[in-house]
Amino acid sequence: MSSYLHTMVRVKNLDASLAFYSLLGMHELRRSEVPDGKYTLVFVGYANNAQGQAEIELTYNWGDDDGYEVGTGFGHFAVGMPNIADAVEKVRAGGGKVTREAGPVKFGTTVIAFVEDPDGYKIELIQR
């Protein structure tokens, strides 16, 4: 059976990105330093692929601290959690950017919020 494994995004400050995703309750699952390629890969998530969970691969290219354009084709990551109002406050208290407060989706009842990571990637929080 096939399964969805991860999404990779390039980050300009690995420590800031790890701190942000920890505000959402994610933790570092594994790390790979590649000196010959001058990059570091860090996989974050709630659990690893072996436990049936998708992960986010944060790729830091050494010395490329100017950042990257998110692009017009990328929309957002979606994360389900039990209390998104608390998550929004945790992100805000941690210095993160909240772009949509917790509340019902327009024309619906699902409660969502949006936050942005340090590189401008949008994360939709969905009440579960």
Secondary structure by P-SEA (a helix, b strand, c coil): cccccbbbbbbccaaaaaaaaaaaccccccccccccccbbbbbbccccccccbbbbbbbbcccccccccccccbbbbbbbbccaaaaaaaaaaacccccccccccccccccbbbbbcccbbbbbbbcc
